[in-house]
Amino acid sequence: MTDRSLLPLKSSAGSALASVKNSILLTLSRFDNSSSTWKIRLSKLRKPQTLISLFLASSAFYCFVIGRDRYTSVSEFVIQRAAPPQAVSSSVLAGGAVSPQVLSSLVDGQYLQVHLASPEVKNRLYADPTVLEKKYKPSFPDIFSGLPSGSSSPSQLSFYRNQLQVSPQPLSGSVILTTVGFNAEQALILNKSLIAQSRRFVNEVNQTINADQNLFAQKEVEFAEKQMKKSTQKLEAFQEKFGQLSVISEQTAVSSFITSLESRLVELKVEEASLRRQYQDPNAPEISYIADQASELEKQISKERRKSVDDGSRNLNSLAIQESGLNADVAFASEALRAARLAADNSRRASQRQQKFVVMLSEPQLSVAPDQNWRWQAFLGSIGIIVVVWGVGGFILAAMKKA
């Protein structure tokens, strides 16, 4: 009786175990099916086409949905040199005759392009780095654009350079300045600040160059004046020591006197020769008288000649050479002073003619709508990245297969 009563319990327990076993097997089969489904999905995601589609979709979502608006402010100016009154054709609208002026403005614009993107201008506009970080801090949901707090100096400089674009125009010589901001006021204020920095740079460069040129010319004038004063003082000291009369003038006077004596000697010689032909006695009183005069005159000429060289107290030849040198020094110093003063005056006039000014052709305006160009540029840039990666990857795979 007892065994028969337990049979229903055993049969019910067996059926329960069988149902549990079946449920476990069913669950395991479902898990296997789901894991195989995920494997299939993951294998599909690994395909290049899927990855490229996801990349382009995420890029488009960021560029056209999440990305912050950018506002631009554009201005145009030309660096013009002050034209002299007679140069009527050297204006901005003068046509082909203004080619040198356009070339000069283009070169100045290239210098300005480097200067505005320099750390010096950045530090002058944003002396406190926290001001730049607060002004361009990231904003949700676009946490990628902007300048985070605590950024390094190179990061700040790179971000600052991305906010401006300086484009010198080769044909006209003008400079187009474009600034970017997260709102219209940021772009406008930055553009006006950079225009002010451009004026300061042009004025400082011109003033520095002109000041250096004028200072050099003034120093040359001062040096020439000192040389002139020194040479004059030496000549005055020489004249005070050896007399106010010029040694050269004295020598000239003595030479003139000797010349007159020599002329008189010639006349006496001629007269003596005439008398000797008239008288037979060579010792006649008339002949002796003329001969004595000629002899005394020769002695006087010899004496004057020795005196013209050395009068016993001074060497006239040496003094004449010294005086000639001193006069030459004074003449040279006087000519150098005149040339230095002329050069200084020309430098002053040239510095006034060569002054340059920033002439505005188009003032910056407050933007009324965000600029959408950056969105398309960023999206097209992502497409370009895909094209480059696809081409390079295909080339590498082809080379690996051949190898």
URNOR-V834520 format. One line per field, one symbol per residue. phi: phi as a letter, one per 20 degrees, with the letter a starting at -180 (. if undefined). psi: psi as a letter, one per 30 degrees, with the letter a starting at -180 (. if undefined). Layout:
BEGIN
phi = ???
psi = ???
END
This chain:
BEGIN
phi = .ffffefffffffffffffffffffffffffffffffffffffffffgfffffffffffffffdcegffddccccbbcedefefgeefeecfdenffeggffffffffffffgfffeefffffffcfefffffffcffcfeeeeeodffmffffffffffffecbdcfeffdnfcdddccbfbffgfffffffffffffffffffffffffffffffffffffffffffffffffffffffdoffffffffffffffffffffffffffffffffffedeefdfgfffffffffffffffffffffffebeodbeffffffffffffffffffffffffffffffffffffffefdcedfebffcffebfeefffffffffffffffffffffffffffffff
psi = eeefffeeeeeeeeeeeeeeeeeeeeeeeeeeeeeeeeeeeeeeffkeeeeeeeeeeeeeeeefeeklkkklkklklkjkkjklefiefilegfbffgeeeeeeeeeeeeeeeeefglfeeefeeiejffeeeeehllkkfjfekljlkglleeeeeeeeffflkkjkjeefflkkjklklfleeeeeeeeeeeeeeeeeeeeeeeeeeeeeeeeeeeeeeeeeeeeeeeeeeeeeeeeeeglfkkeeeeeeeeeeeeeeeeeeeeeeeeeeeeeffekejfgkeeeeeeeeeeeeeeeeeeeeeeefejgefkjeeeeeeeeeeeeeeeeeeeeeeeeeeeeeeeeeeeeeegklljjkfjkklkkfklkfeeeeeeeeeeeeeeeeeeeeeeeeeeeeee.
END
